[in-house]
Each structure stands twice: as structure tokens, then as C-alpha cells.
Amino acid sequence: MMGFFKKNKPIDILSPMSGKIISLEEVEDKGFSEKRLGDGIAIEISDGKVIAPFDGEITSTYKSNHCIVIRSEEGIELLIHIGLETIKLKGEGFTQHVALMQKVKQGDIVLEVDLELLKKKGKSLVSPVIITNMGRIESIEKAVGNVEKGLSKILNVTLKRSKY
């Protein structure tokens, strides 16, 4: 019974990509800036390799290969969306290295993107990284500045305590 009053331990989420953090509110896509899909940050990606930020499982993939969702072992569902309006490229410039329901380890390459092609096609390199199941989240702290994939912490998340 005494454990009932213990706080859940915060969970650090490492950056899935290298680049500069941009506040979600500043993203030029209302779906993201108004947090309709969840809360998090965006990164202006500077390197075309995207890695798993934690050990988990791929729970969503898309034919256009522009984004994936990874669920952590603790149950955090993280959407990694490369660029803005990149779904319109129908997969051009993207390579997906994972399959639906595949287990991944932190650091595994999950997506690759041709950044020069995105620029040539006029697409923004701003890439939202969002927790989609915010109902399970008690608090979230966000990093600022430049980040390096696999090394920099971008989010510090505390889950709500289970009622059971």
C-alpha cells in the first residue's frame, strides 16, 4: 500500500535524428502546431538517417515511408514524421528499414531520407517527434537547441500512475 504514493520514474527519450529543435507551436502545419496528434517537439533534420530513440516495437508504418510510430516498452507511442507535407512525395526519397510490429533496439536505423531531394522538391525539413498517447502522460519536459541522434535527450516524460 505504501507504493501507492511513489511517483513514477521519469523516462528520457533520445533524439531519433540530428538537427535543431523547433518548438511544436512554431511548426507551419496546424495539425502539429495545435497539438492535434499529441505533444512533443520538432527537429530541423540535418542528417538523413533516423534511428529508434528507444527499445520498442513499430506500431504504424505508411506506404509513403515518411513517418513511423514506435511504442516503447513502457507504453509511450512516439510518432516520428520526416518533413512537412512529405506524404505528397509518395515515398520518393524515403527508405524504410523496419516493418509493422517489428521489435527495434535503441540506435537501429528505422528510416533514411534524401534531404537534398526534399529541399529540391520544396519540402520543409522540420520533422515533428510527437507522443500520440498523451492520455497516459503526467508530465513532459522538452529540450532546446541542437541535438545529435542517439546521444541527446529530447523529451523527459513521466507516465501517469496506473490505477491498478
TAUR-V938691 format. One record per backbone hydrogen bond with DSSP energy under -0.5 kcal/mol. NH is the residue of the N-H (numbers start at 1). CO is the residue of the C=O. Records with the same first field share a line. If there is no record, write none. Layout:
NH = CO ; CO
This chain:
4 = 1
5 = 2
6 = 3
11 = 157
13 = 155
14 = 12 ; 53
15 = 152
19 = 147
20 = 44
21 = 145
22 = 42
24 = 40
26 = 23
27 = 24
29 = 27
32 = 29
33 = 29
34 = 30
35 = 32
36 = 31
37 = 31
39 = 131
41 = 129
42 = 22
43 = 127
44 = 20
45 = 43 ; 125
46 = 18
47 = 18
50 = 111
51 = 16
52 = 108
56 = 104
57 = 71
58 = 102
59 = 57 ; 69
60 = 69
62 = 67
65 = 62
68 = 80
69 = 60
70 = 78
71 = 57
72 = 70 ; 76
73 = 55
75 = 72
78 = 70 ; 76
79 = 77 ; 130
80 = 68 ; 78
81 = 79 ; 128
82 = 66 ; 80
83 = 81
84 = 124
88 = 85
89 = 86
90 = 87
92 = 89
94 = 91
95 = 112
97 = 110
98 = 110
101 = 58
102 = 99
104 = 56
107 = 52
108 = 105
110 = 50
111 = 50
112 = 95
113 = 48
114 = 93
115 = 113
118 = 114
119 = 115
120 = 116
121 = 117
122 = 119
123 = 118
124 = 84
127 = 43
128 = 126
129 = 41
130 = 79
131 = 39
132 = 77 ; 130
133 = 77
136 = 133
137 = 134
138 = 158
139 = 158
141 = 156
143 = 154
147 = 19
150 = 15
151 = 148
152 = 148
154 = 13
155 = 13
156 = 141
157 = 11
158 = 139
160 = 136
